[in-house]
Amino acid sequence: MLRPQRMSKKQTRASLITRDVDKIAEPAANIYESISIISMRARQVSNQFKEELSQKIQEFGSTVDNLEEVFENKEQIEISRHYERLPKPSSIALDEFLAGKIKFERLKPAVEED
């Protein structure tokens, strides 16, 4: 029989946070709209990270495909590790949303004229 291992506080992930659904739903008056807004912002943050990372890695790009250079390029490895340590875009977007830093508006449906 398998027993679950107890995790110490140091082993738990900081990204696992219990959130109050009512607080998330409050700004948009609907949980589904709130999640939609948060996901759009998370995509924007993710795209920003990707662009920054690709720009920084291109600075170190070489035209020679030498295996020794690939394994010894510590700057690229450090840049990649930096981005791996950053909080997830969804966490950033959720924090921004709850802090009221994301501006959004509901579009009024177009009135069809007959």
N, C-alpha and C positions, 0 to 999 in steps of 0.2 A: 504494500500500500504506500502511495506517495504522500508525503506531508508537505504542505506549502512552507517555504522558508520565510522566516520573519525578516523583514527589511528594516534596517536601521534608518534613522532620519537622514543620514548622509547618503544613503543609497537611493532614496526616492527622487523622482524627477521633479524639477521645479515647474515643468510645463503641465503637470497634472494638478490642476487647481479646481476645486469645486466652485461652480459659478451659480449665482441665483438667476434663474430663468426670468423671473419677473423684472429684475433690473436690466436684463438684456432686452426684453420686449418693450420696456417703458418708453425709450426715446422715439421709436417708430410706431408705438401703439399696437404692434403685432410682432410676434416672435419670428415669423417667417420673413417679414420685411427686414427685420433687424439682421437676421442671418444673411440675407441677400446682400445687404449693404456691407456687412463685415467681410463677406467673401469677395466682393468687388474690390474693396480696399486691400485685402490680403493679396489679390492678384497684382495690384499696382505695386505694392511693396516687393513682392517676389520678382517682378520684372525689373524694378530698380536694382535689386541685389544682383540679378543676372547680368545686367548691363555693366554695373560697376566691376563685377568680377571679371567679365570678359575683357573689359578695357585694361584692367591691371595685369591680367595674364598675357595679353597681346604685347605689352611692353617688354616682356621677357621672351617673346617668341623668337625662334631662330630659324634660319632657312636650312640649316644642316641638321639632318636626322642622325644624330650621334647618340647611341644608347648611354654613353657615359654622361653626356650633358643632360639627358632626360632624368637620370637617377640623381644627379648632383645638383639640380636646380632647387636649392633650398628656399629661395625667395618665393617661388610659385607654391611650394608646399605650405609655407607659413601663411601666405595670402589665403589659400584654400582652407586651412585650419581656422583662420580668423572668421571666415564666413560660416563655417560649420558650427562655431561656438555662438553665433548670433541667435537671438530668439527667433522662433518660427514666425513667418509673416502673418499667420492667422492669430498668433498671440499678440503681436504688435497691433494688428487691426482691431482686435477685440478691446485691448486697453485704450486705444484711441477713441473707439466708439463709446465706451463707458465714461471716458473723461470729457466727452462732448467736443472732441477735436475734429470730427468728421461732419461736414456739412452735406445735407441731402435735402431733396424736396420731392414731393410726389407730383408727377405729371398728371394734369387733368385730362381725362379722356376726351378725345375729339368728338364733337357733336356731329352726328350724321344728319345731313339735310336731305330731305326727300323732294 
